[in-house]
Amino acid sequence: MNTDAELLGQQNAASTTCTATDSQEGQAVSLYLHVQTLSKMTYEAELRREDSLIQQSSHMQTAFSFMTAALFMSAPILIENRGETLSLNFFFVAFSTIILFLLISLVTASLAQRRVLKKAFMSIPEIEKFVSDTYANTLKKSEQLKQWVQVVGDVQVSLQNANDNRVKLIRISMGSFFVSIAFIVLWYLIALFKML
């Protein structure tokens, strides 16, 4: 038979264990709330970055359109007034190199603009199954926050990888566009020296 002192000791031990567990749970919740806040900010920033990159690639396509229109508008005038020193082969090579880099710019800008396959959030049946399988842990607030961070984190990493690929394509597009402009200046200087 337990004495009052033994019962009081058992209650104190249970209370201490419960308090320690509550304290750890409180710390875990506090930490995961912080991680959740940072995760939301990161994910939302990545969504804005995606929109910005798609818009930038659209601007590159617009620049391609204007540059191509200017080239094809100027080509007949330049060929007609070429004089004796500039051959048609010269113009063919000049326009071919310029258009080659403009086409590379257009293709890479179009590739950057397309929507790519990336990881999506879990479906409702998947969420329900996951919660059912781990219901004992899911009752804790810290575990709920941890699961939220994991799900959003997986989607954010996938989105970040897709955006990083878009950045590479846009850099190639911009580089090709600037190379085409450099070729315009180069061919202009070569034509000028041939005519003098």
Beta strands, then each sheet from edge to edge (+ up, - down):
end
